[in-house]
Amino acid sequence: MEARMPNPALTVPGAMPALQALSKALTQEATAHGLPESTLHLVYLRASQINGCSVCVDMHCTDAKKAGETDQRLFAVAAWRETPFFTEPERAALALTEAATRLSDRGDAVPDDVYDAAAEHYDQAALGALILGIAQINLWNRLNAATHQVAGAW
């Protein structure tokens, strides 16, 4: 496989530092307000699976493993509803991830029950960081998929 072009975040001046700064800010805010980085790894993996982004699936599995995540949970992310391996806050974050990633799959893109379940587990700062994280991973997925970035090359 060969990428069509370098990642656009590397070709547009200032884009990569801006995206990295956003990632750093949302991770700091999330962890300061009770949204564990491990949950962000699961969210990034799930959105990347949905979007078929091989680069991000590879990267976020690797990052999650380095942070102590188990193979069992990583293998089960795609079927998180049918497994006992995830906490209720993680389930709420994964449900919000799926809804916010699959915006056109239903008339009410992010139903109140999905949003409310996440809001039950996370304060407004953590929820804001979670939503920004979901948006950012979807951006990365789209950049990588559109340009055929190669898994493992990062």
N, C-alpha and C positions, 0 to 999 in steps of 0.2 A: 504494500500500500504506500501511497505517496500523497501528501497533503496537496491540495490545490494551490495553496498560498500559505505564507506564514499566518499565524493567528492574527486577526484584525486588531486585537488589543496590543499587539506588538508593532503594528504598522502605522497606527494613528498616534502621533505624538501626544504623550500625556495620558493616554487611555489606561495603560497597564498600571502606572502608579495610582491613578484614581480608583481603579477597581480593587487594587490591593489595599488601599486606605479604607475603602468601604468594608471590605472583608474584615480587616483588623478592628474597625470601629464596631461592627455588628457582633463580632465574636466577643469583644470585651464587654459590651453592653449585655449580651445574652448571659454570659457566665456570671457577671456581677448581679444579675437579677434572677438567678435560679434556672436558667436554661442551659443545661450542661453541653459542653462542646461535643460530647458523645452523641447527643441527640441531633446536633447539627450535622455530624457525619452521616447519621442514618437518613436524615432529610435530604442531604446532597446526593446520597446514593440512590434513594428512591426516585427522586426527580430525574436523575440521570438514566435510570433504568427505563422509566416511562418514555423519555425522549430519545432513547437509543444512542446516548453519547458514550462511546467506548472509552474515550479519554477520561471522562469524569468518573465513570464506573470504576475504571482501573485506579485512578488517582485517589478516590475517596475510600475505596476498599483498603488501599495501601495505607493511607493516612489513619483510618480507623483502627487498623491492626496495630500500627505504631503506637496509637493512643490506648491500646489495651482491649480493643473490641474482640469478641470471640468470633471464630469462623461460623459457629452455629447461628448466631444472630445475623451476621452478614449474609449468609446463605438464605436466611428466612425473610429478609426485608421485602422481597417481592411478594411474599405471601403472609405479611405481618398480621392480617386479620385472622388467619387460620392457625396461628401458633401462640403458645403461652409465653414466649420469650421477651415480650415487650411490656413495659409499664404503661399505666393509663396515660400519664403525660406524654410518653413517647408515641402512643397510639393516636392521641389527639394531634400531635405535631405531624405524624405521617398522614393522617386523614386530611389535614389542612394542606399539606404538601401536594397530595394528589388532586385536591379540588383546585388549588391555585395553579397547578401545572396543566391540568386539563380544562381550561376555562371554557372551551366551546362544547364540552360534552353534555351540558345541561342548560336549561334556561336561566336558572339561578346559579351562576358559576361557582360561588362559594356560599352554600346554604347556611342559614343562621345556626342550625344545629352543629355544623362542623366548626364554624367560627366560635360559637359559644363554648363548645367542648374544649377548645384550645385556651380560650379566655378563662376557663375554670382553673386551669393549671399554671398559667403564666400571667404575671402582672403586665401592665401596658408596655413597659420598656422591653421586657423579654419577648412579648408578643410582637412588638414592632421589629425587634431584631430577627425573630423567626420569619416574619413576612419578608423582610429585606433579604434574608438568607435564601428563602425560596425564590424570590425574584432574581437574585444574583446567580444562583445555580442555573436557573432557566436561561439567563443571558449567556452564561458560559456554554451550556449545552447547544444553544443555537449558533454561537460563533464556531464551535468545534464541528458541529454537524454540517453547517453550510460550507465549510472549507475542507472537510474530510481530514481533520487532524488525526494523527495516528496514535493509538493507545501505546503507552510505554515510551514514547518519544519525548515526553515532557521531562 
